Amino acid sequence: GDAADQELLNKTRINRASYLIGVVGDDGVNAEIAVNAETLSQSRKEGTLTCIIHVFDDQLWRLLRQKELHTNSTSRFRLELFNIFDRGAHLMVQDNPPWVDLDPGCAPQILVVGLGKMGQRVIVEAARGWQVNREDPSLKISFTLVDIEAEKKLSLLLNQHPRLEKLATFTTLDMDILSGEFDRLGERFLQDGSCQLELCY
């Protein structure tokens, strides 16, 4: 059934549950689940329902984050938000930073293959990390982006995060990763027998 439906949630005996985890592939549905669960939790006789939901959209994240912060900790309902792409990208860049061991006055050259939700978040996290770690504010981190619709997806990303253009330069390669052209991609980054990339995500 529809997990956002109050009647169905009630049938699951949600008033006896300790946790509700919303990981439907739609932010709006996950948010509706949380709102309806909070309404039903008002009639709880004991215990607290912790509602953990996945949210990807930045605007919805901010709106729900305000609700999360203002939820009364003594109430019968507690909201927690998470984003697997945001957290995963943060850990990936934190554990594999491209600016380590760079020569002074140099900016990292990075290859990102795939511009899905994870790839886009990796770009944002790497650019933010470079902003904090660079010694020369004029140096921009350099990305080469490979995706079957790389240019189109980069344009959408820059619309959402216009500050990226002040931190980074971009080269897009519209390329199918199953193609022979992709098999020869490494040749683009070889110069005098050495690789010009700091890192590939």
SEPA-387955 format. One record per atom (N, C-alpha, C): residue number from 1; y, z, x. Coordinates in Angstrom, 2 decimals, decimal comma, always signed. Each point is the difference from the previous one (the first is absolute). Example, Ala and Ser with C-alpha at 12.3 -4.5 7.8 and 13.67 -1.06 7.14 Angstrom:
{node 1 {-5,69 +7,80 +13,19}},
{node 1 {+1,19 +0,00 -0,89}},
{node 1 {+1,20 +0,00 +0,90}},
{node 2 {+1,05 -0,72 -0,35}},
{node 2 {+1,19 +0,06 +0,82}},
{node 2 {+1,09 +0,73 -0,77}},
This chain:
{node 1 {-1,20 +0,00 +0,82}},
{node 1 {+1,20 +0,00 -0,82}},
{node 1 {+1,26 +0,00 +0,86}},
{node 2 {+1,12 +0,15 -0,69}},
{node 2 {+1,31 -0,02 +0,65}},
{node 2 {+0,33 +1,40 +0,50}},
{node 3 {+0,05 +0,16 +1,32}},
{node 3 {+0,24 +1,32 +0,59}},
{node 3 {+1,39 +0,54 -0,31}},
{node 4 {+0,92 -0,88 -0,39}},
{node 4 {+1,36 +0,44 -0,33}},
{node 4 {+0,11 +0,46 -1,46}},
{node 5 {-1,06 -0,14 -0,76}},
{node 5 {+0,02 +0,37 -1,42}},
{node 5 {-0,18 +1,51 -0,15}},
{node 6 {+0,95 +0,65 -0,67}},
{node 6 {-0,05 +1,46 -0,14}},
{node 6 {-1,27 +0,46 -0,70}},
{node 7 {-0,41 -0,73 -1,03}},
{node 7 {-1,18 +0,41 -0,76}},
{node 7 {-1,26 -0,05 +0,88}},
{node 8 {-0,09 -1,06 +0,81}},
{node 8 {-1,15 -0,10 +0,90}},
{node 8 {+0,04 +1,10 +1,06}},
{node 9 {+1,20 +0,25 +0,57}},
{node 9 {+0,13 +1,08 +0,99}},
{node 9 {-0,43 +1,33 -0,60}},
{node 10 {+0,36 +0,21 -1,25}},
{node 10 {-0,35 +1,24 -0,69}},
{node 10 {-1,52 +0,12 -0,17}},
{node 11 {-0,66 -1,13 -0,26}},
{node 11 {-1,45 +0,00 -0,17}},
{node 11 {-0,71 +0,34 +1,30}},
{node 12 {+0,64 -0,24 +1,13}},
{node 12 {-0,63 +0,31 +1,29}},
{node 12 {+0,07 +1,50 +0,30}},
{node 13 {+0,57 +0,77 -0,95}},
{node 13 {+0,18 +1,45 +0,16}},
{node 13 {+0,86 +0,29 +1,23}},
{node 14 {+1,10 -0,71 +0,06}},
{node 14 {+0,90 +0,10 +1,15}},
{node 14 {+0,57 +1,42 +0,14}},
{node 15 {+0,03 +0,75 -1,09}},
{node 15 {+0,53 +1,36 +0,07}},
{node 15 {-0,92 +0,95 +0,77}},
{node 16 {-1,20 -0,46 +0,33}},
{node 16 {-0,90 +0,82 +0,81}},
{node 16 {-0,11 -0,53 +1,44}},
{node 17 {+0,63 -1,14 +0,24}},
{node 17 {-0,11 -0,63 +1,33}},
{node 17 {+0,95 +0,66 +1,00}},
{node 18 {-0,39 -0,03 +1,25}},
{node 18 {+0,88 +0,48 +1,07}},
{node 18 {+0,81 -1,15 +0,60}},
{node 19 {-0,63 -1,19 +0,05}},
{node 19 {+0,65 -1,15 +0,62}},
{node 19 {-0,14 -1,25 -0,85}},
{node 20 {+1,03 -0,83 +0,03}},
{node 20 {-0,04 -1,33 -0,59}},
{node 20 {+0,53 -0,95 +1,08}},
{node 21 {-0,81 -0,99 +0,36}},
{node 21 {+0,40 -0,93 +1,05}},
{node 21 {+0,19 -1,38 -0,62}},
{node 22 {+1,23 -0,52 +0,09}},
{node 22 {+0,33 -1,30 -0,58}},
{node 22 {+0,11 -1,06 +1,08}},
{node 23 {-1,01 -0,87 +0,09}},
{node 23 {+0,00 -1,06 +1,00}},
{node 23 {-0,23 -1,37 -0,64}},
{node 24 {+0,50 -0,16 -1,23}},
{node 24 {-0,05 -1,30 -0,66}},
{node 24 {+0,88 -0,95 +0,82}},
{node 25 {-0,34 -1,25 +0,07}},
{node 25 {+0,76 -0,95 +0,83}},
{node 25 {+1,32 -0,42 -0,61}},
{node 26 {+0,63 +0,87 -0,77}},
{node 26 {+1,27 -0,31 -0,66}},
{node 26 {+0,86 +1,26 +0,02}},
{node 27 {+1,15 -0,06 +0,68}},
{node 27 {+0,86 +1,17 +0,12}},
{node 27 {+0,45 +0,54 -1,34}},
{node 28 {+0,34 -0,92 -0,92}},
{node 28 {+0,48 +0,41 -1,31}},
{node 28 {-1,05 +0,79 -0,77}},
{node 29 {-1,25 -0,45 +0,09}},
{node 29 {-1,08 +0,70 -0,69}},
{node 29 {-0,22 +1,37 +0,63}},
{node 30 {+0,02 +0,07 +1,34}},
{node 30 {-0,18 +1,28 +0,67}},
{node 30 {+1,11 +0,98 -0,39}},
{node 31 {+1,22 -0,49 -0,10}},
{node 31 {+1,12 +0,86 -0,40}},
{node 31 {-0,17 +0,48 -1,44}},
{node 32 {-0,47 -0,90 -0,88}},
{node 32 {-0,21 +0,36 -1,41}},
{node 32 {-1,12 +1,04 -0,13}},
{node 33 {-1,03 -0,14 +0,82}},
{node 33 {-1,08 +0,99 +0,02}},
{node 33 {+0,56 +1,37 +0,32}},
{node 34 {+0,87 +0,04 +1,04}},
{node 34 {+0,58 +1,28 +0,43}},
{node 34 {+0,88 +0,61 -1,09}},
{node 35 {+0,82 -0,82 -0,65}},
{node 35 {+0,90 +0,50 -1,06}},
{node 35 {-0,82 +0,56 -1,16}},
{node 36 {-1,02 -0,73 -0,43}},
{node 36 {-0,83 +0,46 -1,12}},
{node 36 {-0,81 +1,24 +0,37}},
{node 37 {-0,47 +0,05 +1,25}},
{node 37 {-0,75 +1,17 +0,45}},
{node 37 {+0,89 +1,24 +0,01}},
{node 38 {+1,27 -0,19 +0,39}},
{node 38 {+0,92 +1,14 +0,00}},
{node 38 {+0,22 +0,52 -1,42}},
{node 39 {+0,17 -0,93 -0,94}},
{node 39 {+0,19 +0,38 -1,40}},
{node 39 {-1,19 +0,80 -0,51}},
{node 40 {-1,21 -0,48 +0,28}},
{node 40 {-1,21 +0,68 -0,46}},
{node 40 {-0,19 +1,35 +0,71}},
{node 41 {+0,51 +0,11 +1,21}},
{node 41 {-0,18 +1,24 +0,77}},
{node 41 {+0,84 +1,15 -0,53}},
{node 42 {+0,98 -0,31 -0,81}},
{node 42 {+0,86 +1,05 -0,55}},
{node 42 {-0,77 +0,96 -0,89}},
{node 43 {-1,12 -0,47 -0,53}},
{node 43 {-0,80 +0,87 -0,88}},
{node 43 {-1,15 +0,69 +0,75}},
{node 44 {-0,03 -0,12 +1,32}},
{node 44 {-1,06 +0,67 +0,78}},
{node 44 {+0,13 +1,51 -0,15}},
{node 45 {-1,14 +0,65 -0,12}},
{node 45 {+0,01 +1,47 -0,12}},
{node 45 {-0,05 +0,67 +1,36}},
{node 46 {-0,60 -0,69 +0,97}},
{node 46 {-0,05 +0,58 +1,34}},
{node 46 {-0,15 -1,10 +1,05}},
{node 47 {+0,33 +0,33 +1,23}},
{node 47 {-0,14 -0,94 +1,11}},
{node 47 {+1,06 -1,09 +0,00}},
{node 48 {+0,03 -0,74 +1,08}},
{node 48 {+0,97 -1,09 +0,18}},
{node 48 {-0,74 -1,30 +0,21}},
{node 49 {+0,48 -1,07 -0,64}},
{node 49 {-0,53 -1,33 +0,23}},
{node 49 {+0,82 -0,64 +1,12}},
{node 50 {-0,67 -0,35 +1,09}},
{node 50 {+0,66 -0,73 +1,08}},
{node 50 {-0,28 -1,48 -0,20}},
{node 51 {+1,06 -0,76 -0,23}},
{node 51 {-0,12 -1,44 -0,26}},
{node 51 {+0,44 -0,75 +1,27}},
{node 52 {-0,93 -0,72 +0,58}},
{node 52 {+0,27 -0,75 +1,24}},
{node 52 {-0,04 -1,48 -0,33}},
{node 53 {+1,12 -0,69 +0,20}},
{node 53 {+0,03 -1,42 -0,37}},
{node 53 {+0,49 -0,87 +1,16}},
{node 54 {-0,54 -1,20 +0,02}},
{node 54 {+0,39 -0,98 +1,01}},
{node 54 {+1,17 -0,82 -0,52}},
{node 55 {+1,06 -0,13 +0,82}},
{node 55 {+1,18 -0,79 -0,36}},
{node 55 {+0,38 -0,86 +1,19}},
{node 56 {+0,14 -1,32 -0,22}},
{node 56 {+0,41 -0,88 +1,09}},
{node 56 {+1,48 -0,36 -0,07}},
{node 57 {+0,51 -0,31 -1,18}},
{node 57 {+1,38 -0,47 -0,16}},
{node 57 {+1,01 +1,05 +0,47}},
{node 58 {+0,93 -0,41 +0,87}},
{node 58 {+0,96 +0,93 +0,59}},
{node 58 {+0,89 +0,67 -1,04}},
{node 59 {+0,50 -0,78 -0,96}},
{node 59 {+0,91 +0,57 -1,02}},
{node 59 {-0,72 +1,00 -0,88}},
{node 60 {-1,19 -0,36 -0,44}},
{node 60 {-0,77 +0,92 -0,83}},
{node 60 {-0,38 +1,24 +0,80}},
{node 61 {-0,31 -0,19 +1,28}},
{node 61 {-0,32 +1,11 +0,89}},
{node 61 {+1,15 +1,01 +0,01}},
{node 62 {+1,25 -0,51 +0,17}},
{node 62 {+1,16 +0,90 +0,06}},
{node 62 {+0,20 +0,75 -1,32}},
{node 63 {-0,17 -0,71 -1,12}},
{node 63 {+0,17 +0,64 -1,31}},
{node 63 {-1,04 +1,09 -0,22}},
{node 64 {-1,25 -0,32 +0,30}},
{node 64 {-1,07 +0,98 -0,20}},
{node 64 {+0,07 +1,12 +1,03}},
{node 65 {+0,53 -0,33 +1,18}},
{node 65 {+0,15 +1,02 +1,04}},
{node 65 {+0,96 +1,09 -0,47}},
{node 66 {+1,06 -0,41 -0,69}},
{node 66 {+0,95 +0,98 -0,54}},
{node 66 {-0,70 +0,89 -1,02}},
{node 67 {-0,85 -0,61 -0,83}},
{node 67 {-0,75 +0,78 -0,98}},
{node 67 {-0,97 +0,95 +0,70}},
{node 68 {-0,64 -0,50 +1,07}},
{node 68 {-0,94 +0,81 +0,76}},
{node 68 {+0,71 +1,23 +0,58}},
{node 69 {+1,20 -0,21 +0,54}},
{node 69 {+0,74 +1,09 +0,64}},
{node 69 {+0,54 +1,01 -1,01}},
{node 70 {+0,24 -0,48 -1,22}},
{node 70 {+0,58 +0,89 -1,01}},
{node 70 {-1,02 +0,62 -0,95}},
{node 71 {-1,28 -0,34 +0,20}},
{node 71 {-1,04 +0,61 -0,83}},
{node 71 {-0,10 +1,48 +0,35}},
{node 72 {+0,06 +0,82 -1,01}},
{node 72 {-0,05 +1,45 +0,21}},
{node 72 {-1,37 +0,40 +0,54}},
{node 73 {-0,01 +0,64 +1,16}},
{node 73 {-1,27 +0,36 +0,64}},
{node 73 {-0,79 +1,02 -0,82}},
{node 74 {+0,66 +0,69 -0,94}},
{node 74 {-0,72 +0,97 -0,82}},
{node 74 {-0,49 -0,61 -1,30}},
{node 75 {+0,27 -1,29 -0,22}},
{node 75 {-0,41 -0,65 -1,24}},
{node 75 {-1,49 -0,29 +0,03}},
{node 76 {-0,49 -0,57 -1,09}},
{node 76 {-1,41 -0,36 -0,13}},
{node 76 {-0,29 -1,38 +0,57}},
{node 77 {+1,01 -0,61 +0,62}},
{node 77 {-0,16 -1,38 +0,49}},
{node 77 {+0,68 -0,15 +1,35}},
{node 78 {-0,69 -0,65 +0,93}},
{node 78 {+0,58 -0,28 +1,31}},
{node 78 {-0,26 -1,46 +0,35}},
{node 79 {+1,06 -0,69 +0,41}},
{node 79 {-0,10 -1,42 +0,32}},
{node 79 {+0,05 -0,22 +1,51}},
{node 80 {-0,93 -0,80 +0,51}},
{node 80 {+0,01 -0,40 +1,41}},
{node 80 {-0,11 -1,52 +0,08}},
{node 81 {+0,82 -0,60 +0,87}},
{node 81 {+0,00 -1,45 +0,16}},
{node 81 {-0,56 -0,38 +1,35}},
{node 82 {-0,65 -1,15 +0,07}},
{node 82 {-0,40 -0,52 +1,30}},
{node 82 {+0,02 -1,52 -0,04}},
{node 83 {+0,09 -0,60 +1,18}},
{node 83 {-0,01 -1,44 +0,13}},
{node 83 {-0,87 -0,34 +1,21}},
{node 84 {-1,14 -0,59 -0,26}},
{node 84 {-0,98 -0,25 +1,06}},
{node 84 {+0,54 -0,97 +1,05}},
{node 85 {+0,81 -0,97 -0,43}},
{node 85 {+0,53 -0,99 +0,94}},
{node 85 {+1,08 +0,64 +0,88}},
{node 86 {+0,86 +0,79 -0,60}},
{node 86 {+1,07 +0,66 +0,74}},
{node 86 {-0,58 +0,96 +1,03}},
{node 87 {-0,95 +0,82 -0,45}},
{node 87 {-0,60 +0,99 +0,90}},
{node 87 {-0,84 -0,68 +1,09}},
{node 88 {-0,77 -1,00 -0,41}},
{node 88 {-0,84 -0,72 +0,96}},
{node 88 {+0,82 -0,70 +1,07}},
{node 89 {+1,09 -0,66 -0,41}},
{node 89 {+0,86 -0,71 +0,95}},
{node 89 {+0,68 +0,99 +0,94}},
{node 90 {+0,43 +1,13 -0,54}},
{node 90 {+0,65 +1,02 +0,83}},
{node 90 {-0,96 +0,49 +1,09}},
{node 91 {-1,22 +0,28 -0,38}},
{node 91 {-0,99 +0,48 +0,97}},
{node 91 {-0,36 -1,08 +1,02}},
{node 92 {-0,09 -1,24 -0,48}},
{node 92 {-0,36 -1,10 +0,89}},
{node 92 {+1,05 -0,18 +1,10}},
{node 93 {+1,28 +0,02 -0,39}},
{node 93 {+1,08 -0,19 +0,97}},
{node 93 {+0,15 +1,25 +0,88}},
{node 94 {-0,15 +1,17 -0,61}},
{node 94 {+0,10 +1,24 +0,76}},
{node 94 {-1,08 +0,09 +1,08}},
{node 95 {-1,23 -0,41 -0,35}},
{node 95 {-1,10 +0,07 +0,96}},
{node 95 {+0,01 -1,16 +1,00}},
{node 96 {+0,68 -1,09 -0,35}},
{node 96 {+0,04 -1,19 +0,87}},
{node 96 {+1,43 -0,52 +0,10}},
{node 97 {+0,92 +0,76 +0,59}},
{node 97 {+1,39 -0,43 +0,07}},
{node 97 {+0,19 -1,13 +1,02}},
{node 98 {+0,70 -1,07 -0,38}},
{node 98 {+0,14 -1,16 +0,90}},
{node 98 {+1,04 +0,18 +1,10}},
{node 99 {+0,77 +1,07 -0,05}},
{node 99 {+1,08 +0,17 +0,99}},
{node 99 {-0,41 +0,86 +1,20}},
{node 100 {-1,24 +0,45 +0,03}},
{node 100 {-0,47 +0,81 +1,13}},
{node 100 {-0,16 -0,90 +1,24}},
{node 101 {+0,40 +0,49 +1,15}},
{node 101 {-0,14 -0,71 +1,29}},
{node 101 {+0,78 -1,31 +0,07}},
{node 102 {+1,05 -0,13 -0,78}},
{node 102 {+0,85 -1,19 +0,09}},
{node 102 {+0,90 +0,10 +1,22}},
{node 103 {+0,26 -1,13 +0,63}},
{node 103 {+0,98 -0,02 +1,08}},
{node 103 {+1,39 +0,25 -0,56}},
{node 104 {+0,88 +0,66 +0,76}},
{node 104 {+1,38 +0,24 -0,47}},
{node 104 {+0,68 -1,32 -0,38}},
{node 105 {+0,73 +0,05 -1,09}},
{node 105 {+0,73 -1,19 -0,44}},
{node 105 {-0,85 -1,01 -0,74}},
{node 106 {-1,25 +0,35 -0,29}},
{node 106 {-0,89 -0,91 -0,73}},
{node 106 {-0,26 +0,52 -1,42}},
{node 107 {-0,26 -0,95 -0,90}},
{node 107 {-0,36 +0,35 -1,37}},
{node 107 {-1,43 -0,47 -0,25}},
{node 108 {-0,75 +0,73 -0,83}},
{node 108 {-1,41 -0,38 -0,22}},
{node 108 {-0,14 -1,30 -0,79}},
{node 109 {-1,01 -0,76 +0,39}},
{node 109 {-0,40 -1,21 -0,72}},
{node 109 {-1,28 +0,36 -0,77}},
{node 110 {+0,05 -0,13 -1,32}},
{node 110 {-1,12 +0,45 -0,84}},
{node 110 {-0,50 -1,14 -0,87}},
{node 111 {-1,31 -0,07 -0,13}},
{node 111 {-0,62 -0,96 -0,92}},
{node 111 {-0,57 +0,78 -1,18}},
{node 112 {+0,36 -0,41 -1,21}},
{node 112 {-0,56 +0,59 -1,22}},
{node 112 {-0,73 -1,10 -0,76}},
{node 113 {-1,30 +0,20 -0,19}},
{node 113 {-0,81 -0,98 -0,72}},
{node 113 {-0,28 +0,54 -1,39}},
{node 114 {+0,53 -0,69 -1,00}},
{node 114 {-0,18 +0,41 -1,39}},
{node 114 {+1,22 +0,73 -0,51}},
{node 115 {+0,64 -0,54 -1,03}},
{node 115 {+1,20 +0,62 -0,56}},
{node 115 {-0,23 +0,49 -1,43}},
{node 116 {-1,16 +0,65 -0,18}},
{node 116 {-0,23 +0,70 -1,25}},
{node 116 {+0,80 +1,30 +0,02}},
{node 117 {-0,36 +0,91 -0,89}},
{node 117 {+0,75 +1,27 -0,08}},
{node 117 {-0,07 +0,79 +1,30}},
{node 118 {-1,17 +0,02 +0,63}},
{node 118 {-0,14 +0,74 +1,25}},
{node 118 {+0,79 -0,65 +1,12}},
{node 119 {-0,11 -1,32 +0,13}},
{node 119 {+0,74 -0,72 +1,04}},
{node 119 {+1,50 +0,20 -0,12}},
{node 120 {+0,51 -0,05 -1,22}},
{node 120 {+1,44 +0,20 -0,20}},
{node 120 {+0,44 +1,41 +0,38}},
{node 121 {-0,82 +0,98 -0,35}},
{node 121 {+0,35 +1,39 +0,36}},
{node 121 {-0,06 +0,22 +1,51}},
{node 122 {-0,93 -0,68 +0,68}},
{node 122 {-0,08 +0,10 +1,46}},
{node 122 {+1,29 -0,52 +0,63}},
{node 123 {+0,53 -1,10 -0,52}},
{node 123 {+1,26 -0,56 +0,51}},
{node 123 {+1,13 +1,01 -0,17}},
{node 124 {+0,10 +0,58 -1,18}},
{node 124 {+1,07 +0,98 -0,27}},
{node 124 {-0,14 +1,22 +0,91}},
{node 125 {-1,22 +0,51 +0,14}},
{node 125 {-0,22 +1,18 +0,84}},
{node 125 {+0,29 -0,29 +1,48}},
{node 126 {-0,44 -1,16 +0,48}},
{node 126 {+0,23 -0,35 +1,40}},
{node 126 {+1,49 -0,18 +0,27}},
{node 127 {+0,72 -0,61 -0,93}},
{node 127 {+1,45 -0,18 +0,17}},
{node 127 {+0,72 +1,35 +0,01}},
{node 128 {-0,40 +0,89 -0,90}},
{node 128 {+0,61 +1,34 -0,03}},
{node 128 {-0,30 +0,77 +1,28}},
{node 129 {-1,23 -0,09 +0,47}},
{node 129 {-0,37 +0,68 +1,23}},
{node 129 {+0,79 -0,54 +1,19}},
{node 130 {+0,20 -1,32 +0,04}},
{node 130 {+0,77 -0,60 +1,07}},
{node 130 {+1,46 +0,46 -0,04}},
{node 131 {+0,55 +0,13 -1,20}},
{node 131 {+1,38 +0,47 -0,15}},
{node 131 {+0,17 +1,38 +0,64}},
{node 132 {-1,00 +0,84 -0,17}},
{node 132 {+0,08 +1,37 +0,55}},
{node 132 {-0,25 +0,02 +1,50}},
{node 133 {-0,90 -0,87 +0,49}},
{node 133 {-0,45 +0,09 +1,39}},
{node 133 {+0,71 -0,93 +0,98}},
{node 134 {+0,74 -0,97 -0,48}},
{node 134 {+0,64 -0,94 +0,94}},
{node 134 {+1,16 +0,68 +0,73}},
{node 135 {+0,16 -0,35 +1,25}},
{node 135 {+1,09 +0,56 +0,80}},
{node 135 {+1,28 -0,82 -0,17}},
{node 136 {-0,16 -1,31 -0,20}},
{node 136 {+1,14 -0,89 -0,17}},
{node 136 {+0,08 -0,42 -1,47}},
{node 137 {+1,02 +0,44 -0,74}},
{node 137 {+0,10 -0,33 -1,43}},
{node 137 {+0,10 -1,49 -0,30}},
{node 138 {+0,33 -0,80 +1,01}},
{node 138 {+0,13 -1,45 -0,24}},
{node 138 {-1,34 -0,72 +0,05}},
{node 139 {-1,02 +0,66 +0,56}},
{node 139 {-1,31 -0,64 +0,11}},
{node 139 {-0,74 +0,01 -1,33}},
{node 140 {-0,50 -1,15 -0,39}},
{node 140 {-0,74 -0,12 -1,25}},
{node 140 {-1,49 -0,18 +0,28}},
{node 141 {-0,81 +0,68 -0,78}},
{node 141 {-1,44 -0,19 +0,08}},
{node 141 {-0,32 -1,40 -0,54}},
{node 142 {-0,99 -0,66 +0,58}},
{node 142 {-0,30 -1,38 -0,37}},
{node 142 {-1,37 -0,11 -0,67}},
{node 143 {-0,02 -0,56 -1,20}},
{node 143 {-1,24 -0,16 -0,75}},
{node 143 {-0,37 -1,47 -0,14}},
{node 144 {-1,26 -0,31 +0,22}},
{node 144 {-0,57 -1,28 -0,42}},
{node 144 {-0,94 +0,32 -1,15}},
{node 145 {+0,22 -0,65 -1,13}},
{node 145 {-0,72 +0,33 -1,23}},
{node 145 {-0,89 -1,16 -0,41}},
{node 146 {-1,28 +0,29 -0,19}},
{node 146 {-0,96 -1,03 -0,38}},
{node 146 {-0,56 +0,31 -1,39}},
{node 147 {+0,16 -0,95 -0,90}},
{node 147 {-0,53 +0,12 -1,36}},
{node 147 {+0,04 -1,39 -0,61}},
{node 148 {-0,81 -0,25 -0,97}},
{node 148 {+0,00 -1,32 -0,62}},
{node 148 {+1,34 -0,28 -0,70}},
{node 149 {+0,74 +1,07 -0,35}},
{node 149 {+1,34 -0,12 -0,57}},
{node 149 {+0,98 +0,91 +0,75}},
{node 150 {-0,02 -0,08 +1,31}},
{node 150 {+0,77 +0,92 +0,84}},
{node 150 {+1,50 -0,06 -0,29}},
{node 151 {+0,57 -1,20 -0,05}},
{node 151 {+1,44 -0,13 -0,18}},
{node 151 {+0,44 +0,54 -1,36}},
{node 152 {-0,75 -0,32 -1,03}},
{node 152 {+0,32 +0,47 -1,35}},
{node 152 {-0,08 +1,52 -0,09}},
{node 153 {-1,05 +0,58 +0,57}},
{node 153 {-0,18 +1,45 -0,07}},
{node 153 {+1,03 +0,74 +0,84}},
{node 154 {+0,39 -0,58 +1,14}},
{node 154 {+1,05 +0,61 +0,81}},
{node 154 {+1,32 +0,02 -0,77}},
{node 155 {+0,31 -1,09 -0,68}},
{node 155 {+1,24 -0,07 -0,80}},
{node 155 {+0,04 +1,11 -1,05}},
{node 156 {-1,11 +0,22 -0,68}},
{node 156 {-0,07 +1,07 -1,00}},
{node 156 {+0,15 +1,37 +0,64}},
{node 157 {-0,61 +0,18 +1,18}},
{node 157 {+0,09 +1,28 +0,70}},
{node 157 {+1,43 +0,29 +0,43}},
{node 158 {+0,70 -1,02 +0,48}},
{node 158 {+1,39 +0,19 +0,44}},
{node 158 {+0,93 +0,27 -1,17}},
{node 159 {-0,34 -0,51 -1,17}},
{node 159 {+0,78 +0,32 -1,20}},
{node 159 {-0,14 +1,48 -0,35}},
{node 160 {-1,20 +0,54 +0,20}},
{node 160 {-0,25 +1,41 -0,30}},
{node 160 {+0,54 +0,92 +1,09}},
{node 161 {-0,02 -0,48 +1,25}},
{node 161 {+0,42 +0,81 +1,15}},
{node 161 {+0,97 -0,80 +0,86}},
{node 162 {+1,24 -0,21 -0,47}},
{node 162 {+0,95 -0,85 +0,73}},
{node 162 {+0,34 +0,53 +1,40}},
{node 163 {-0,16 +1,29 +0,22}},
{node 163 {+0,32 +0,58 +1,31}},
{node 163 {-0,94 -0,50 +1,10}},
{node 164 {-1,15 -0,52 -0,38}},
{node 164 {-0,96 -0,49 +1,00}},
{node 164 {+0,61 -1,06 +0,92}},
{node 165 {+0,89 -0,83 -0,55}},
{node 165 {+0,58 -1,07 +0,80}},
{node 165 {+0,90 +0,53 +1,11}},
{node 166 {+0,49 +1,25 -0,14}},
{node 166 {+0,81 +0,60 +1,05}},
{node 166 {-0,86 +0,61 +1,10}},
{node 167 {-1,29 +0,21 -0,30}},
{node 167 {-0,91 +0,65 +0,95}},
{node 167 {-0,98 -0,95 +0,65}},
{node 168 {-0,21 -1,17 -0,62}},
{node 168 {-1,11 -0,85 +0,45}},
{node 168 {+0,33 -1,48 -0,12}},
{node 169 {-0,73 -0,80 +0,79}},
{node 169 {+0,00 -1,45 -0,17}},
{node 169 {-1,39 -0,41 -0,46}},
{node 170 {-0,06 -1,13 -0,73}},
{node 170 {-1,27 -0,41 -0,61}},
{node 170 {-0,29 -1,46 +0,26}},
{node 171 {-1,27 -0,27 +0,31}},
{node 171 {-0,52 -1,36 +0,05}},
{node 171 {-1,16 -0,05 -0,97}},
{node 172 {+0,03 -0,94 -0,93}},
{node 172 {-1,07 -0,08 -1,00}},
{node 172 {-0,90 -1,20 +0,28}},
{node 173 {-1,29 +0,20 -0,18}},
{node 173 {-0,98 -1,07 +0,13}},
{node 173 {-0,81 -0,05 -1,29}},
{node 174 {+0,27 -1,01 -0,83}},
{node 174 {-0,78 -0,18 -1,22}},
{node 174 {-1,36 -0,57 +0,40}},
{node 175 {-1,00 +0,85 +0,01}},
{node 175 {-1,28 -0,39 +0,58}},
{node 175 {-1,15 +0,70 -0,72}},
{node 176 {-1,04 -0,73 -0,26}},
{node 176 {-1,22 +0,55 -0,58}},
{node 176 {-0,84 +0,61 +1,12}},
{node 177 {-0,36 +1,28 -0,13}},
{node 177 {-0,75 +0,65 +1,08}},
{node 177 {-1,42 -0,56 +0,15}},
{node 178 {-0,44 -0,81 -0,96}},
{node 178 {-1,33 -0,62 +0,10}},
{node 178 {+0,06 -1,39 +0,63}},
{node 179 {+1,20 -0,39 +0,44}},
{node 179 {+0,18 -1,35 +0,54}},
{node 179 {-0,25 -0,04 +1,51}},
{node 180 {-0,23 -1,22 +0,52}},
{node 180 {-0,14 -0,19 +1,44}},
{node 180 {+1,31 +0,32 +0,72}},
{node 181 {+1,12 -0,23 -0,69}},
{node 181 {+1,31 +0,30 +0,58}},
{node 181 {+0,11 +1,49 +0,33}},
{node 182 {-0,52 +0,84 -0,90}},
{node 182 {+0,04 +1,44 +0,25}},
{node 182 {-0,90 +0,38 +1,18}},
{node 183 {-1,11 -0,70 +0,14}},
{node 183 {-0,91 +0,27 +1,13}},
{node 183 {+0,69 -0,21 +1,34}},
{node 184 {+1,00 -0,89 +0,02}},
{node 184 {+0,72 -0,31 +1,24}},
{node 184 {+1,33 +0,77 +0,11}},
{node 185 {+0,21 +0,95 -0,89}},
{node 185 {+1,29 +0,71 -0,06}},
{node 185 {+0,35 +0,70 +1,31}},
{node 186 {-1,01 +0,56 +0,66}},
{node 186 {+0,26 +0,74 +1,23}},
{node 186 {+0,69 -0,83 +1,08}},
{node 187 {-0,22 -1,32 -0,02}},
{node 187 {+0,60 -0,88 +1,00}},
{node 187 {+1,53 +0,02 -0,06}},
{node 188 {+0,55 +0,30 -1,17}},
{node 188 {+1,46 +0,03 -0,17}},
{node 188 {+0,65 +1,11 +0,82}},
{node 189 {-0,77 +1,04 +0,29}},
{node 189 {+0,58 +1,19 +0,62}},
{node 189 {-0,40 +0,17 +1,47}},
{node 190 {-0,61 -1,05 +0,55}},
{node 190 {-0,37 +0,05 +1,42}},
{node 190 {+1,05 -0,72 +0,83}},
{node 191 {+0,43 +0,65 +1,05}},
{node 191 {+0,95 -0,62 +0,92}},
{node 191 {-0,38 +0,41 +1,42}},
{node 192 {-0,25 -0,99 +0,83}},
{node 192 {-0,43 +0,23 +1,38}},
{node 192 {-1,21 +0,94 +0,05}},
{node 193 {-0,89 -0,17 -0,97}},
{node 193 {-1,25 +0,76 +0,00}},
{node 193 {+0,10 +1,40 -0,54}},
{node 194 {+1,18 +0,42 -0,45}},
{node 194 {+0,14 +1,35 -0,55}},
{node 194 {+0,47 -0,06 -1,45}},
{node 195 {-0,40 +0,99 -0,77}},
{node 195 {+0,35 +0,05 -1,42}},
{node 195 {+1,40 +0,57 -0,17}},
{node 196 {+0,79 -0,64 -0,86}},
{node 196 {+1,38 +0,42 -0,22}},
{node 196 {+0,15 +1,01 -1,13}},
{node 197 {-1,12 +0,40 -0,59}},
{node 197 {+0,04 +0,94 -1,12}},
{node 197 {-0,22 +1,43 +0,49}},
{node 198 {+0,72 +0,95 -0,60}},
{node 198 {-0,27 +1,41 +0,26}},
{node 198 {-1,15 +0,48 -0,89}},
{node 199 {-0,04 -0,51 -1,22}},
{node 199 {-0,98 +0,51 -0,96}},
{node 199 {-0,23 -0,99 -1,12}},
{node 200 {-1,19 +0,03 -0,55}},
{node 200 {-0,33 -0,79 -1,19}},
{node 200 {-0,53 +0,92 -1,07}},
{node 201 {+0,60 -0,05 -1,17}},
{node 201 {-0,52 +0,74 -1,15}},
{node 201 {-0,68 -0,99 -0,93}},
